[in-house]
Amino acid sequence: MSGAGHGRAGTGVKQAAHVLRVGNSPRGHHRRPAENLFGVPEGTYEPTVADGFYLLLAPLHPGPHTISFGGTGEFLGAPFAQDITYHLVVG
């Protein structure tokens, strides 16, 4: 199975119970420590929001499954990409 990619929700998804795009979440803030994953200065950043595609799968049959998804965008003026794969074994 493949997940959503580049704004095309449901590409290759055969067992999806629901594909949902959530955007404009309640605005909040977050604090970054001095040494952080993004290399941004320490401090509190606001507003922060979440936006993305969420997938609720129907129950998977026993055995191995591969779920892959990704996307591209921009973060702090620089290109940003994700390419994520989960290898699951359902007992």
N, C-alpha and C positions, 0 to 999 in steps of 0.2 A: 504494500500500500504506500501511497505517497500522500503527503499533506498539502496544505496550501502553499503557493509560492508566487511571488511577484504579483500579489493582488488578485489571484484567481483562486478563490476559495473552492475547495473540493476537487481540485485537479487530481484525478486518479484515485480518489477515495471511493471505495466500493461498499463499505459497511458503516458509513456515517449515520448516526441517528439524528444528529443536528450539527450544522455548521453555522456559527454565529460570529458576526463582526461586532466588536464592542469598541466604541470610540467615545471621546469626550468624557472620560471618567471624571469623578469629582477631583478637583484640583487639590494638590497637597504640596508637601515639601519633603526633602530628604537631606540628610547630612552626609557629606563625604569626608572621610579621614584624610590626613596628610598624604599617606601612601595608599592610592586606590587604583583599581583596575583601569579606569579611564584616563589616568594621568592629569586630572583636572585639579586646580587648587583646592585645598581644604576649605570647607565652608558649608553653609546651608543654601540649597538651591531650590528655587520656587519660581513659578508654579511647575509642578510636575504632573504629567498625565500618562495614562496608559491607553494604547490603541492596538488592536490586533484581532486576529482570527482565533477563535477557540473551537475545538472540535470535540464533540461527545460521541464516542464510538458505541455501537451496539456491542453486547458482550462478545468477546473473541473466543473462538473455539480453542480447545487445548492444543498446545504445540508452539512452535516458534513463529514470531511475527516481527516484521521490520516496519517502523514508522519513520519516515523522513520528511523534513520540512525545512524551509528557509526563506530568506528574503533579503532585500537590499534597501538601503536608505542612506541618510546622512546624519551624522552626530557631530556637533560642534564644528560644522563646516568640512568635515572629512567623510569620505565614503565609509559605509559600515555594511557588513554582510554577515549573515548567519547561515550555516549549513549544518543542520542537526539531524542525527540519526539515533533512534532508540531501537535496540534489539531486545525484544521481550520474549519470555517463555511463560506461557500460561499453563498451569498445572491442572 
